[in-house]
Amino acid sequence: MRNPFGFLIKKRVEKKPVRSPLPQDRFLEMISAFETAELKARATDFSGGLALEVAPHLKPLASLLKGPRFLVSIGTTEGATLQSREDLLPFLNTSLELVLLRSYQGRKHLSALLRETSRVLKRQGQLILVDLHPFSPMVQEEFQNQPATEEGIPPGFERYFRFLGSGGWIVEGVKESFFDNNSKKFFKDDLPEKFEEFRRKPCLILLVLRKGGG
């Protein structure tokens, strides 16, 4: 498929499954529910522009937006889809109004993804960045054998602060999601003890950013 800017993208990226207390399909379903609830309050004013959803297999953004939208995908999904290297977004400079980036799926190329996001967003464009919470059990387990920063933030999260400081980004909102009674249904009857282990612990963090400049 060719996008409006004339690129033909064929490459796919294999993803390493996210560590989670649930089977992968149920974990992604739960994440999708978290994301959709938060995005409903933040994408209501967006209409008619170009939006990019990176790693869109959950598709909450595509279901909420009206008008043109383009997705960078690692597999089959409905709607307009482009398959690309995760460290290269196939769009022109300052061509998009909104980007949803699930950085927990692209940690290997996180710095490149953040640079590319800054490149393709217009001035005053919005970036919604979703990641596993830095103090979630999944992240603590993943980074337990790696050194943390002085602030105790696992490696990778420190890059956000460098990124925000380098481009004049405006933080419009920070939202934390926790394992609560609303997420209990995803554990179902076969994992009640696991739910009690994770209850009230952080799961996701969602940053709403605005690209600086006039």
C-alpha positions as CSV (number, residue, x, y, z in Angstrom):
1,M,0.0,0.0,0.0
2,R,1.3,3.5,-0.8
3,N,0.7,6.3,1.5
4,P,-0.2,9.9,0.4
5,F,3.5,10.9,0.5
6,G,4.7,8.3,-2.0
7,F,6.4,5.7,0.2
8,L,6.0,2.0,-0.2
9,I,6.6,0.2,3.1
10,K,7.1,-3.5,3.3
11,K,9.2,-4.3,6.3
12,R,7.8,-5.9,9.5
13,V,9.2,-5.8,13.0
14,E,9.0,-8.8,15.3
15,K,8.0,-7.9,18.8
16,K,9.2,-9.5,22.0
17,P,6.1,-10.2,24.2
18,V,5.6,-7.8,27.1
19,R,6.2,-9.4,30.5
20,S,2.8,-9.5,32.2
21,P,0.8,-11.3,34.9
22,L,-1.7,-12.4,32.3
23,P,-1.7,-14.4,29.0
24,Q,-0.6,-12.1,26.3
25,D,-4.0,-11.7,24.6
26,R,-5.8,-10.9,27.8
27,F,-3.0,-8.5,28.9
28,L,-3.4,-6.6,25.6
29,E,-7.2,-6.6,26.0
30,M,-6.8,-5.0,29.4
31,I,-4.3,-2.4,28.1
32,S,-6.7,-1.5,25.3
33,A,-9.5,-0.9,27.9
34,F,-7.2,1.3,29.9
35,E,-6.1,3.3,26.9
36,T,-9.6,3.7,25.4
37,A,-10.9,5.1,28.7
38,E,-8.2,7.7,28.8
39,L,-8.2,8.6,25.1
40,K,-11.9,9.3,25.1
41,A,-11.3,12.3,27.2
42,R,-8.4,13.6,25.1
43,A,-9.2,13.0,21.5
44,T,-12.6,14.5,21.4
45,D,-11.5,17.8,19.8
46,F,-9.5,16.1,17.1
47,S,-11.2,15.9,13.7
48,G,-10.2,16.1,10.1
49,G,-6.5,16.0,10.5
50,L,-3.9,13.3,10.2
51,A,-3.2,11.0,13.1
52,L,-0.6,8.3,13.5
53,E,-1.0,5.3,15.8
54,V,2.3,3.4,16.3
55,A,1.8,-0.3,17.0
56,P,-1.9,-0.1,16.5
57,H,-3.0,-3.7,17.1
58,L,-5.2,-2.5,20.0
59,K,-6.8,0.2,17.8
60,P,-8.4,2.4,20.4
61,L,-7.3,5.6,18.6
62,A,-8.6,4.5,15.3
63,S,-12.0,3.7,16.8
64,L,-12.3,7.2,18.4
65,L,-11.1,9.5,15.7
66,K,-13.1,10.8,12.7
67,G,-11.5,11.7,9.4
68,P,-8.1,10.7,7.9
69,R,-5.8,8.5,10.0
70,F,-2.8,6.4,9.2
71,L,-1.3,3.5,11.2
72,V,2.1,2.0,11.4
73,S,1.5,-1.7,12.0
74,I,3.4,-4.9,12.9
75,G,0.7,-7.1,11.4
76,T,-2.8,-7.1,9.9
77,T,-5.3,-4.5,11.1
78,E,-8.3,-2.9,9.8
79,G,-8.2,0.5,8.0
80,A,-5.3,2.2,6.4
81,T,-2.1,0.4,7.4
82,L,1.6,0.9,6.8
83,Q,4.2,-1.6,7.8
84,S,7.5,0.0,8.7
85,R,10.7,-0.3,10.8
86,E,9.8,0.9,14.2
87,D,12.7,3.3,14.3
88,L,11.5,5.0,11.0
89,L,8.1,6.7,10.6
90,P,7.4,7.0,6.9
91,F,5.9,10.5,6.9
92,L,7.1,14.0,5.9
93,N,8.4,16.5,8.4
94,T,5.7,18.3,10.3
95,S,2.9,16.5,8.5
96,L,0.8,15.1,11.4
97,E,-1.5,16.6,14.1
98,L,-1.6,13.7,16.5
99,V,0.6,10.7,17.4
100,L,-0.2,7.9,19.7
101,L,3.0,6.1,20.6
102,R,3.0,2.9,22.7
103,S,6.6,3.0,23.7
104,Y,6.5,-0.2,25.7
105,Q,6.4,-2.0,22.4
106,G,9.4,-0.2,20.9
107,R,11.8,0.2,23.8
108,K,14.7,-1.2,21.7
109,H,14.4,1.9,19.5
110,L,12.9,4.3,21.9
111,S,15.3,7.2,21.3
112,A,14.8,6.9,17.6
113,L,11.0,6.7,17.9
114,L,10.9,9.8,20.0
115,R,13.1,11.7,17.5
116,E,10.9,10.5,14.6
117,T,7.8,11.5,16.5
118,S,9.2,15.0,17.0
119,R,10.1,15.2,13.3
120,V,6.7,14.3,11.9
121,L,4.5,16.3,14.3
122,K,3.4,19.8,13.4
123,R,4.1,22.7,15.7
124,Q,1.5,22.5,18.5
125,G,0.9,18.9,17.5
126,Q,-0.1,16.5,20.3
127,L,1.8,13.4,21.3
128,I,0.0,10.8,23.5
129,L,2.7,8.5,24.9
130,V,1.7,5.3,26.6
131,D,4.2,3.1,28.6
132,L,4.2,0.6,31.3
133,H,4.4,2.5,34.6
134,P,8.1,2.8,35.8
135,F,7.2,1.2,39.1
136,S,4.8,-1.5,37.8
137,P,5.7,-5.1,38.8
138,M,6.3,-5.9,35.1
139,V,8.9,-3.1,34.7
140,Q,10.6,-3.8,38.0
141,E,11.0,-7.4,37.0
142,E,12.3,-6.6,33.5
143,F,15.0,-4.2,34.8
144,Q,15.9,-5.9,38.0
145,N,19.3,-6.9,36.7
146,Q,20.0,-3.5,35.2
147,P,21.2,-0.4,36.9
148,A,18.6,2.3,37.7
149,T,19.1,6.0,37.5
150,E,19.8,8.1,40.6
151,E,16.1,8.8,40.9
152,G,15.3,5.1,40.9
153,I,13.7,5.2,37.5
154,P,14.4,2.1,35.4
155,P,16.6,2.5,32.3
156,G,14.6,3.9,29.4
157,F,12.4,6.2,31.3
158,E,15.2,8.6,31.8
159,R,15.1,9.1,28.1
160,Y,11.7,10.8,28.3
161,F,13.1,13.5,30.5
162,R,16.0,14.2,28.1
163,F,13.5,14.1,25.2
164,L,11.1,16.6,26.9
165,G,14.0,18.9,27.8
166,S,15.4,18.9,24.3
167,G,12.5,20.0,22.2
168,G,10.5,22.5,24.2
169,W,7.7,20.0,24.8
170,I,4.7,21.1,27.0
171,V,3.3,18.5,29.4
172,E,-0.4,18.8,29.3
173,G,-1.3,15.8,31.4
174,V,0.0,12.8,33.2
175,K,-2.3,9.9,34.0
176,E,-1.5,6.7,36.0
177,S,-3.5,3.5,35.6
178,F,-3.6,0.9,38.4
179,F,-4.7,-2.7,38.7
180,D,-8.1,-2.2,40.3
181,N,-11.5,-3.8,40.4
182,N,-12.2,-2.7,36.8
183,S,-9.3,-4.9,35.7
184,K,-10.3,-7.9,37.8
185,K,-12.4,-9.3,35.0
186,F,-9.4,-9.8,32.8
187,F,-7.9,-12.2,35.3
188,K,-11.1,-14.3,35.2
189,D,-11.6,-17.3,37.4
190,D,-8.3,-19.0,36.7
191,L,-6.0,-16.3,38.1
192,P,-7.7,-14.9,41.3
193,E,-4.5,-15.2,43.4
194,K,-2.6,-13.3,40.7
195,F,-5.1,-10.5,40.7
196,E,-4.7,-10.1,44.5
197,E,-0.9,-10.0,44.1
198,F,-1.2,-7.1,41.6
199,R,-4.2,-5.2,43.1
200,R,-3.7,-1.5,43.6
201,K,-0.2,-1.7,41.9
202,P,0.6,0.6,39.0
203,C,0.2,-0.6,35.4
204,L,0.4,2.2,32.8
205,I,1.5,5.8,32.6
206,L,0.1,8.1,29.9
207,L,1.8,11.3,29.0
208,V,-0.1,14.0,27.0
209,L,2.5,16.3,25.4
210,R,2.3,19.3,23.1
211,K,5.1,20.1,20.6
212,G,6.4,23.6,21.3
213,G,6.7,26.4,18.8
214,G,4.3,28.8,17.1
